[in-house]
Amino acid sequence: MSYFERDAYYYRERKPGYFFIIVVALLSGIIGGIVALSLSPYLFPEVVPPILEEPQEKKEKQEAQLPPVPYNPAESPVVAIARQVGPAVVGITNLRGHDFFNNQLVSTGSGVIFDRENGYIVTNYHVVAGAQKILVNLDEKRQYTARLVGGDERTDLAVLKIKADNLPEAKFGDSTKLQVGEMAIAIGNPLGREFARSVTVGVISALNREVTVESPTGEAITLKLIQTDAAINPGNSGGALVNARGEVIGINSVKIARADVEGMGFAIPISDAQPIIQQLIEKGYVSRPFIGIYDFREITEEMSEWYGLPVGIYVGGIVPGGPAEKAGMKPGDIIVKIDDEIIASFEDLQKVLYRHQVGDRVTITVIRNGKRLTLPVILGEMPRR
């Protein structure tokens, strides 16, 4: 399958015009003048002095040239990084079944081998979502069927496992030490196997960019990502973003695909990804804290003015036996604060909860019938879907 477009080069043949005749006349005059000047010493020996020859020493100085600067492409750090990390970046094929006409539904992405002993590969959740079968391609000769160890939609991460010998392995770095402007190398399989292990180079453009994307199930999720101008294209998802030391500092995830935007790709910071990866290996899912409320909605400033209610999260229902019920929370309560942090939106609630662990104790402030109450809540574990 080709992803290139070619434009033809068109031209017309033209007959000689006045411009051509004028150019020929000018060239004839110039050539004639040069010939006349060359013969002038012989035709007019007393008028035109002989041309003095430059001293040999000066001539040699003029002819001397600086030696060419030797260039060794192997000295580029990108060459060494591509050679070191490239083999650990694999192609992933997601076989999702068949359509109405019995055509195989296929999508492709990338992944990074980070544990060669156990055959573990990290990739994006959206790369493997809905797969009936997952294939991992190390090169043209080696292809393996992978097992999905676990995936997490809200962080867009998944871990695969293959059984193979002599696997390469990439080393994780520390994304908390990244600085804007330092080198960034993206390695992946843009547009599938045809362009496997493509290497693009750029810089870290920004850190902690909040990007909201739609998950495979249609849920809006907000990710805090590394921004880079190293090209990230479809199929690069799940590939490696690498620093100048050859360490993986991000998992390529998102690109802004607009005609008026170039050089805006995003990667999941590896230091944020590692705890998720570890939970996926140990449990197959990610354990998240849970208050035990449902059917909740935001009360915006506009709604607050209209209905005379405080800005916060309106609680429509309480999960029986959940942490909120045990703490005395009731339907109709409005959550306005958790510990010392104001809760004005669902995003605020989510951010605060995801900074805690299951079993943590928090103090939730609610407004009930115009009265302010503080409820101690021990966070439970969110039920799996």
Legacy VTK file of the C-alpha trace (Angstrom):
# vtk DataFile Version 3.0
C-alpha trace
ASCII
DATASET POLYDATA
POINTS 385 float
0.000 0.000 0.000
1.412 3.401 -0.989
1.062 6.563 1.088
2.716 8.910 -1.414
1.268 11.257 -4.027
3.190 12.363 -7.096
2.603 15.460 -9.234
3.527 15.515 -12.943
5.819 18.183 -14.330
4.188 19.982 -17.262
5.817 22.247 -19.819
5.224 23.637 -23.322
7.521 23.821 -26.299
7.881 27.392 -27.615
9.163 28.845 -30.941
12.113 31.311 -30.835
10.881 34.860 -30.281
12.360 38.346 -30.141
13.855 37.706 -26.731
15.837 34.760 -28.082
17.206 36.891 -30.970
18.293 39.657 -28.575
20.076 37.161 -26.284
21.963 35.664 -29.250
23.031 39.136 -30.371
24.326 40.022 -26.905
26.287 36.784 -26.595
27.839 37.348 -30.029
28.969 40.829 -28.973
30.512 39.562 -25.736
32.401 36.743 -27.481
33.672 39.166 -30.110
34.924 41.535 -27.435
36.834 38.760 -25.653
38.524 37.693 -28.907
39.505 41.281 -29.711
40.966 41.799 -26.239
43.039 38.617 -26.566
44.554 39.763 -29.885
45.133 43.379 -28.857
48.770 42.923 -27.635
49.719 41.715 -31.087
47.674 44.280 -33.001
48.615 47.254 -30.796
51.888 46.358 -28.989
52.696 49.944 -27.906
49.218 50.722 -26.569
48.418 47.677 -24.513
51.049 46.745 -21.883
51.864 43.066 -21.405
50.072 41.240 -18.627
52.472 40.711 -15.739
52.559 37.187 -14.345
51.963 36.878 -10.603
54.894 35.785 -8.425
55.026 32.030 -7.913
54.803 32.392 -4.106
51.569 34.410 -4.317
50.139 31.958 -6.824
50.800 29.023 -4.522
49.091 30.844 -1.633
46.002 31.459 -3.728
45.848 27.844 -4.820
46.228 26.528 -1.272
42.921 25.237 0.132
41.774 24.108 3.559
41.606 20.340 3.851
38.030 18.945 3.844
36.510 18.418 7.285
36.230 14.672 7.876
32.645 13.522 8.512
31.856 10.328 10.317
28.091 9.682 10.556
28.698 7.146 13.305
29.730 10.020 15.610
26.138 11.322 15.676
24.400 10.310 18.918
21.228 9.623 16.945
22.991 6.865 14.987
24.089 5.152 18.194
20.647 5.567 19.783
18.855 4.171 16.735
21.191 1.175 16.749
20.783 0.654 20.503
17.032 1.231 21.004
15.628 0.515 17.537
15.625 -3.297 17.809
13.531 -3.093 21.013
10.774 -1.133 19.232
8.361 -3.626 17.696
5.383 -3.548 15.379
1.987 -4.542 16.768
-0.877 -5.821 14.631
-4.377 -5.793 16.116
-6.743 -8.315 14.486
-10.237 -7.249 15.542
-12.409 -9.705 13.662
-14.285 -9.235 10.391
-16.703 -6.737 8.921
-20.058 -7.402 7.233
-18.286 -8.496 4.043
-15.973 -10.849 5.986
-12.944 -8.601 5.495
-10.351 -8.794 8.273
-10.342 -5.672 10.472
-6.722 -4.759 11.134
-4.935 -1.872 12.839
-1.248 -1.394 13.564
0.882 0.345 16.143
4.179 0.112 17.975
5.471 -1.215 21.277
8.656 -1.262 23.359
10.276 -4.384 24.828
11.345 -3.420 28.357
11.863 -6.873 29.945
13.554 -9.393 27.653
13.600 -12.158 30.270
9.808 -12.208 30.564
9.007 -10.892 27.098
7.083 -7.849 28.372
6.142 -5.094 25.928
4.522 -1.748 26.750
2.215 -0.058 24.250
-0.866 2.165 24.138
-4.215 0.796 25.229
-5.870 2.149 22.103
-3.424 0.138 19.953
-4.711 -3.198 21.308
-8.289 -2.298 22.288
-10.872 -4.753 20.982
-8.285 -7.224 19.709
-9.226 -10.839 19.082
-5.608 -11.607 18.268
-2.404 -9.588 18.686
0.736 -10.147 16.611
4.161 -8.726 17.452
6.713 -8.237 14.675
10.354 -7.968 15.681
11.602 -7.928 12.106
10.715 -9.377 8.714
11.505 -12.911 9.895
10.244 -12.966 13.484
6.556 -12.679 14.329
4.903 -13.826 17.564
1.391 -14.061 18.950
1.145 -11.893 22.063
-0.943 -12.214 25.207
-2.563 -9.122 26.685
-1.333 -9.007 30.288
-3.450 -5.984 31.136
-4.615 -2.623 29.873
-5.769 0.669 31.337
-8.038 2.893 29.284
-7.644 5.985 31.471
-3.873 6.156 31.096
-3.833 4.677 27.565
-1.299 2.013 28.552
-1.187 -1.753 28.035
1.322 -4.543 28.623
1.801 -7.513 26.280
3.825 -10.691 26.709
5.531 -12.871 24.106
7.523 -16.081 24.434
10.793 -15.675 22.560
14.536 -16.017 23.051
17.314 -13.476 22.530
15.056 -10.469 22.768
16.418 -6.917 22.732
15.506 -4.587 25.580
15.115 -0.837 26.030
16.125 0.947 29.213
13.721 3.312 30.980
14.953 6.763 31.990
13.596 9.403 34.381
11.097 11.751 32.743
10.901 13.924 35.884
14.360 15.287 35.032
13.496 16.351 31.491
14.161 19.919 30.408
12.520 21.849 27.618
14.860 22.046 24.635
16.778 18.823 25.148
17.013 16.283 22.348
14.145 13.866 21.751
14.164 10.923 19.335
10.927 9.169 18.354
11.170 5.565 17.141
8.172 3.652 15.848
6.316 2.196 12.889
4.421 5.036 11.198
1.806 3.704 8.774
2.578 0.097 9.701
5.309 -2.419 8.860
6.189 -0.726 5.584
8.049 1.975 7.524
9.157 -0.057 10.552
11.523 1.525 13.089
11.456 4.977 11.552
13.583 7.456 13.498
12.672 11.138 13.806
14.573 13.748 15.784
13.439 16.873 17.590
13.394 18.425 21.030
11.267 18.415 24.149
8.888 21.276 23.331
6.996 21.409 26.639
6.221 19.381 29.755
2.993 18.536 31.609
0.696 19.368 28.711
-2.903 18.437 29.559
-4.509 16.850 26.506
-8.080 15.524 26.464
-8.707 12.641 24.080
-11.506 10.183 23.446
-10.912 6.642 24.670
-11.854 3.557 22.599
-15.148 3.384 24.534
-15.934 7.046 23.897
-14.978 8.347 27.339
-13.149 11.683 27.473
-9.863 11.202 29.311
-7.306 13.863 30.204
-3.644 12.911 29.994
-0.637 14.887 31.213
1.939 14.489 28.439
5.344 15.447 27.080
5.152 17.640 23.969
7.759 17.140 21.233
8.342 18.275 17.667
9.869 14.903 16.743
7.404 13.599 14.158
4.809 11.195 15.582
2.510 9.705 12.951
-0.274 7.078 12.886
1.374 3.775 13.744
3.948 5.483 15.984
1.536 5.065 18.897
3.127 2.891 21.560
6.639 3.537 20.270
9.530 5.046 22.190
10.464 8.652 22.852
14.150 8.541 23.728
16.612 11.019 25.241
20.220 11.673 24.221
21.429 8.907 26.566
19.372 6.287 24.753
16.822 5.976 27.572
13.086 5.725 26.976
11.522 8.805 28.547
8.062 8.551 26.993
5.581 6.315 25.168
4.376 7.999 21.967
0.636 8.482 22.179
-1.015 11.473 20.508
-0.536 13.778 17.536
-2.486 16.897 16.610
-3.701 16.113 13.095
-4.657 19.431 11.541
-3.601 20.944 8.238
-2.480 24.173 9.925
-0.460 22.482 12.688
2.931 20.799 12.390
5.384 19.416 14.905
3.027 18.789 17.826
3.304 15.242 19.082
2.781 13.976 22.615
4.107 11.108 24.722
3.180 9.605 28.096
5.997 10.360 30.587
7.730 7.101 31.459
7.938 7.987 35.167
4.131 8.256 35.209
3.788 5.069 33.179
6.013 2.813 35.307
3.654 2.446 38.322
0.809 1.682 35.902
2.941 -0.876 34.060
3.836 -2.551 37.354
0.179 -2.821 38.406
-0.776 -4.236 35.014
1.896 -6.928 35.388
0.895 -7.766 38.965
-2.912 -7.500 38.739
-3.833 -7.156 35.084
-5.605 -3.886 35.890
-5.009 -0.595 37.700
-6.390 -0.163 41.211
-7.953 3.272 41.709
-9.483 4.981 44.751
-13.248 5.133 44.972
-15.628 7.313 47.006
-18.786 5.397 46.227
-21.033 7.946 44.524
-22.843 7.924 41.179
-25.221 10.009 39.087
-23.257 13.093 40.025
-23.119 16.314 38.036
-21.232 19.586 38.070
-22.820 22.738 39.437
-21.184 25.497 37.422
-20.997 29.168 38.373
-23.882 29.904 36.021
-26.035 27.179 37.601
-24.985 28.370 41.039
-26.285 31.877 40.328
-29.471 30.553 38.747
-30.440 28.015 41.416
-28.732 29.559 44.424
-26.538 26.484 44.992
-22.810 26.337 45.764
-20.345 25.488 42.985
-19.260 21.857 43.300
-20.317 18.261 42.561
-23.952 17.364 43.161
-24.296 13.780 44.431
-27.268 12.002 42.883
-26.723 8.528 44.316
-24.719 6.665 46.947
-23.312 3.148 46.396
-24.726 0.883 49.143
-21.994 -0.170 51.537
-19.447 2.113 49.846
-17.044 4.570 51.505
-19.396 7.556 51.080
-22.348 5.785 52.722
-20.159 4.620 55.602
-19.031 8.226 56.126
-22.621 9.504 56.241
-22.866 11.127 52.815
-26.392 11.373 51.367
-27.996 11.946 47.961
-28.393 15.685 47.402
-25.120 16.582 49.106
-22.830 18.933 47.182
-19.093 18.198 47.419
-17.187 21.501 47.592
-13.816 20.463 49.013
-11.575 17.429 49.601
-9.027 18.107 52.322
-7.834 21.643 51.496
-8.561 21.557 47.763
-11.633 23.213 46.263
-13.744 20.937 44.052
-15.466 22.926 41.304
-15.614 20.302 38.556
-15.467 16.589 37.890
-11.905 17.098 36.656
-10.956 18.587 40.050
-12.501 15.575 41.808
-10.673 13.138 39.535
-7.296 14.849 39.968
-7.527 14.809 43.755
-8.643 11.175 43.944
-5.970 9.909 41.540
-3.252 11.391 43.738
-4.384 9.082 46.544
-4.195 5.340 47.078
-6.863 2.858 48.061
-7.156 2.961 51.865
-6.171 6.630 52.218
-8.251 8.772 54.569
-9.579 12.085 53.225
-11.886 14.759 54.610
-14.737 15.667 52.274
-16.629 18.918 52.811
-20.248 18.916 51.613
-23.124 21.373 51.653
-26.411 19.851 52.837
-29.514 22.024 53.080
-27.321 25.111 53.293
-25.148 23.697 56.075
-21.455 22.849 55.750
-20.453 19.361 56.955
-17.080 17.594 57.025
-17.073 13.839 56.505
-14.031 11.567 57.030
-13.913 9.050 54.167
-11.622 6.026 53.783
-11.178 5.493 50.042
-12.157 2.110 48.656
-11.137 0.376 45.425
-13.033 1.232 42.277
-14.932 -1.809 40.962
-13.696 -3.192 37.656
-15.930 -2.797 34.638
LINES 1 386
385 0 1 2 3 4 5 6 7 8 9 10 11 12 13 14 15 16 17 18 19 20 21 22 23 24 25 26 27 28 29 30 31 32 33 34 35 36 37 38 39 40 41 42 43 44 45 46 47 48 49 50 51 52 53 54 55 56 57 58 59 60 61 62 63 64 65 66 67 68 69 70 71 72 73 74 75 76 77 78 79 80 81 82 83 84 85 86 87 88 89 90 91 92 93 94 95 96 97 98 99 100 101 102 103 104 105 106 107 108 109 110 111 112 113 114 115 116 117 118 119 120 121 122 123 124 125 126 127 128 129 130 131 132 133 134 135 136 137 138 139 140 141 142 143 144 145 146 147 148 149 150 151 152 153 154 155 156 157 158 159 160 161 162 163 164 165 166 167 168 169 170 171 172 173 174 175 176 177 178 179 180 181 182 183 184 185 186 187 188 189 190 191 192 193 194 195 196 197 198 199 200 201 202 203 204 205 206 207 208 209 210 211 212 213 214 215 216 217 218 219 220 221 222 223 224 225 226 227 228 229 230 231 232 233 234 235 236 237 238 239 240 241 242 243 244 245 246 247 248 249 250 251 252 253 254 255 256 257 258 259 260 261 262 263 264 265 266 267 268 269 270 271 272 273 274 275 276 277 278 279 280 281 282 283 284 285 286 287 288 289 290 291 292 293 294 295 296 297 298 299 300 301 302 303 304 305 306 307 308 309 310 311 312 313 314 315 316 317 318 319 320 321 322 323 324 325 326 327 328 329 330 331 332 333 334 335 336 337 338 339 340 341 342 343 344 345 346 347 348 349 350 351 352 353 354 355 356 357 358 359 360 361 362 363 364 365 366 367 368 369 370 371 372 373 374 375 376 377 378 379 380 381 382 383 384
